[in-house]
Amino acid sequence: MAGWCFIVFFGVLSFHNRRATDSIVQINLPEVHIHAGEMGVVNLSVTVKEGYHVQAHVVYDEFLIPTTIEVPDSEIISVVGTRFPPGKKFRLEGASDYLYVYDGDFTVTISFVTKKKIQRKKYSLHGNLHYQACDMKTCLRPRSTDFVIQLTIL
């Protein structure tokens, strides 16, 4: 009889530490202070659990899921770009081709512009980090980790 393994994913968000985690990926976010109508950036510091890696933002195999960031435009901000680091070359055991991955710590920079006519106060912007994690032998199902950017308009 075939056995089934179910992976349960729990995303945890701590507003005090501005940290989003799951069992493989942890996101640390600085609080952002900016004036209305200005351009700004937020640097998402991502830590991948030791023994794992996630696919890079650019993948060269149609069956792999790239790491992406989603922060929807809102009445508060418009995202103007995201910048990912270059991936590191990595080869799975038994594979002949290289993959491009992120492991350990890496930073994704999100550039945005705030709307000109918004109230001066603190806002919470929601986003998602989408990724596919792997260990030395296999890749897991794609996952998403929610995060919140604390943005104060001065």
MIKERO-874245 format. One record per residue (C-alpha): x, y, z; residue number from 1. Coordinates in Angstrom, 3 decimals. Example, Ala and Ser with C-alpha at 12.3 -4.5 7.8 and 13.67 -1.06 7.14 Angstrom:
{u->12.300	v->-4.500	w->7.800	num->1}
{u->13.670	v->-1.060	w->7.140	num->2}
This chain:
{u->0.000	v->0.000	w->0.000	num->1}
{u->1.418	v->3.366	w->-1.031	num->2}
{u->1.919	v->5.906	w->1.721	num->3}
{u->1.198	v->9.591	w->1.340	num->4}
{u->3.187	v->12.352	w->2.900	num->5}
{u->1.388	v->15.596	w->3.477	num->6}
{u->3.370	v->18.755	w->4.062	num->7}
{u->1.549	v->21.318	w->6.136	num->8}
{u->2.607	v->24.907	w->5.677	num->9}
{u->2.123	v->27.499	w->8.389	num->10}
{u->3.133	v->31.113	w->7.712	num->11}
{u->3.831	v->33.081	w->10.867	num->12}
{u->4.081	v->36.825	w->10.954	num->13}
{u->5.433	v->38.719	w->13.910	num->14}
{u->4.609	v->42.435	w->13.759	num->15}
{u->6.976	v->43.230	w->16.617	num->16}
{u->10.023	v->41.877	w->14.820	num->17}
{u->8.653	v->42.509	w->11.311	num->18}
{u->9.650	v->38.949	w->10.467	num->19}
{u->7.817	v->36.412	w->8.323	num->20}
{u->8.789	v->32.765	w->8.567	num->21}
{u->7.904	v->29.306	w->7.475	num->22}
{u->9.876	v->26.126	w->8.006	num->23}
{u->12.422	v->26.962	w->5.274	num->24}
{u->12.388	v->30.719	w->4.637	num->25}
{u->12.542	v->33.686	w->7.016	num->26}
{u->12.010	v->37.304	w->5.907	num->27}
{u->13.235	v->40.295	w->7.897	num->28}
{u->11.897	v->43.718	w->6.987	num->29}
{u->12.966	v->47.166	w->8.124	num->30}
{u->10.316	v->49.754	w->8.909	num->31}
{u->10.242	v->52.392	w->6.146	num->32}
{u->9.818	v->56.154	w->6.750	num->33}
{u->9.155	v->58.351	w->3.712	num->34}
{u->7.470	v->61.587	w->2.629	num->35}
{u->4.349	v->61.544	w->0.465	num->36}
{u->5.118	v->61.630	w->-3.261	num->37}
{u->8.703	v->60.374	w->-2.891	num->38}
{u->10.460	v->57.314	w->-4.241	num->39}
{u->11.737	v->54.776	w->-1.760	num->40}
{u->13.093	v->51.277	w->-1.400	num->41}
{u->12.589	v->48.448	w->1.006	num->42}
{u->15.181	v->45.681	w->1.332	num->43}
{u->13.730	v->42.283	w->2.142	num->44}
{u->16.395	v->40.211	w->3.870	num->45}
{u->15.663	v->36.557	w->3.180	num->46}
{u->17.280	v->33.658	w->5.037	num->47}
{u->16.992	v->30.126	w->3.667	num->48}
{u->17.298	v->27.290	w->6.181	num->49}
{u->20.643	v->25.486	w->6.149	num->50}
{u->20.588	v->22.451	w->3.864	num->51}
{u->18.056	v->24.046	w->1.505	num->52}
{u->18.091	v->26.474	w->-1.386	num->53}
{u->15.354	v->28.202	w->-3.378	num->54}
{u->15.266	v->28.632	w->-7.126	num->55}
{u->16.645	v->31.966	w->-8.332	num->56}
{u->14.470	v->34.700	w->-9.827	num->57}
{u->15.473	v->33.541	w->-13.310	num->58}
{u->15.226	v->29.806	w->-14.027	num->59}
{u->16.290	v->27.972	w->-17.170	num->60}
{u->14.052	v->24.908	w->-16.769	num->61}
{u->10.332	v->25.209	w->-17.487	num->62}
{u->9.529	v->22.808	w->-14.620	num->63}
{u->11.152	v->24.979	w->-11.920	num->64}
{u->9.378	v->27.816	w->-10.146	num->65}
{u->11.340	v->31.090	w->-9.938	num->66}
{u->11.494	v->33.120	w->-6.736	num->67}
{u->9.235	v->36.145	w->-7.101	num->68}
{u->7.898	v->38.982	w->-4.959	num->69}
{u->4.358	v->40.287	w->-5.131	num->70}
{u->3.465	v->43.645	w->-3.578	num->71}
{u->0.280	v->44.958	w->-5.202	num->72}
{u->-0.095	v->48.612	w->-6.096	num->73}
{u->-2.490	v->50.409	w->-3.778	num->74}
{u->-3.850	v->53.833	w->-2.875	num->75}
{u->-0.618	v->54.244	w->-0.863	num->76}
{u->2.175	v->53.134	w->-3.217	num->77}
{u->3.017	v->52.015	w->-6.727	num->78}
{u->5.807	v->49.474	w->-7.129	num->79}
{u->8.249	v->50.567	w->-9.832	num->80}
{u->10.619	v->47.600	w->-9.738	num->81}
{u->12.207	v->44.702	w->-7.899	num->82}
{u->15.867	v->43.757	w->-7.973	num->83}
{u->17.009	v->40.233	w->-7.159	num->84}
{u->20.631	v->39.173	w->-6.686	num->85}
{u->22.220	v->36.905	w->-9.294	num->86}
{u->21.674	v->33.208	w->-8.615	num->87}
{u->24.461	v->30.837	w->-7.574	num->88}
{u->25.283	v->27.804	w->-9.724	num->89}
{u->24.168	v->24.541	w->-8.122	num->90}
{u->23.804	v->20.962	w->-9.332	num->91}
{u->21.449	v->18.413	w->-7.776	num->92}
{u->22.867	v->14.943	w->-7.105	num->93}
{u->22.604	v->12.875	w->-10.281	num->94}
{u->21.755	v->15.866	w->-12.513	num->95}
{u->23.918	v->16.971	w->-15.419	num->96}
{u->22.712	v->20.577	w->-15.656	num->97}
{u->23.243	v->23.435	w->-13.254	num->98}
{u->20.435	v->25.276	w->-11.507	num->99}
{u->20.618	v->28.880	w->-10.348	num->100}
{u->19.621	v->29.224	w->-6.712	num->101}
{u->19.669	v->31.351	w->-3.579	num->102}
{u->20.825	v->29.881	w->-0.281	num->103}
{u->21.809	v->31.278	w->3.084	num->104}
{u->21.055	v->35.004	w->3.151	num->105}
{u->20.061	v->37.182	w->0.209	num->106}
{u->18.322	v->40.537	w->-0.279	num->107}
{u->15.543	v->41.564	w->-2.655	num->108}
{u->15.106	v->45.314	w->-3.203	num->109}
{u->11.640	v->46.680	w->-3.948	num->110}
{u->11.502	v->50.211	w->-5.404	num->111}
{u->8.255	v->52.145	w->-5.020	num->112}
{u->6.766	v->55.601	w->-5.142	num->113}
{u->4.252	v->56.871	w->-2.600	num->114}
{u->1.125	v->58.671	w->-3.729	num->115}
{u->1.289	v->62.471	w->-3.407	num->116}
{u->-2.011	v->62.932	w->-1.608	num->117}
{u->-2.033	v->60.440	w->1.235	num->118}
{u->-2.505	v->60.936	w->4.938	num->119}
{u->0.562	v->61.134	w->7.174	num->120}
{u->0.364	v->57.996	w->9.284	num->121}
{u->1.569	v->54.394	w->9.555	num->122}
{u->0.440	v->51.877	w->6.925	num->123}
{u->0.800	v->48.110	w->6.587	num->124}
{u->1.515	v->46.865	w->3.063	num->125}
{u->1.019	v->43.174	w->2.383	num->126}
{u->3.150	v->41.117	w->0.049	num->127}
{u->4.137	v->37.560	w->-0.820	num->128}
{u->7.400	v->35.798	w->-1.508	num->129}
{u->6.785	v->32.887	w->-3.895	num->130}
{u->9.506	v->30.229	w->-4.162	num->131}
{u->10.400	v->26.591	w->-4.706	num->132}
{u->12.764	v->25.107	w->-2.129	num->133}
{u->15.014	v->22.110	w->-2.634	num->134}
{u->17.555	v->20.125	w->-0.669	num->135}
{u->20.490	v->18.204	w->-2.197	num->136}
{u->18.267	v->15.540	w->-3.781	num->137}
{u->14.734	v->16.787	w->-4.361	num->138}
{u->12.617	v->19.879	w->-4.835	num->139}
{u->9.542	v->20.548	w->-2.724	num->140}
{u->6.224	v->21.904	w->-3.925	num->141}
{u->6.140	v->25.672	w->-4.542	num->142}
{u->5.277	v->27.806	w->-1.504	num->143}
{u->4.371	v->31.368	w->-0.616	num->144}
{u->5.234	v->33.303	w->2.526	num->145}
{u->3.202	v->36.404	w->3.367	num->146}
{u->4.938	v->39.457	w->4.779	num->147}
{u->3.958	v->42.961	w->5.899	num->148}
{u->5.933	v->46.135	w->5.224	num->149}
{u->5.424	v->48.792	w->7.901	num->150}
{u->5.443	v->52.152	w->6.069	num->151}
{u->5.236	v->55.491	w->7.843	num->152}
{u->4.339	v->58.545	w->5.742	num->153}
{u->5.959	v->61.652	w->7.219	num->154}
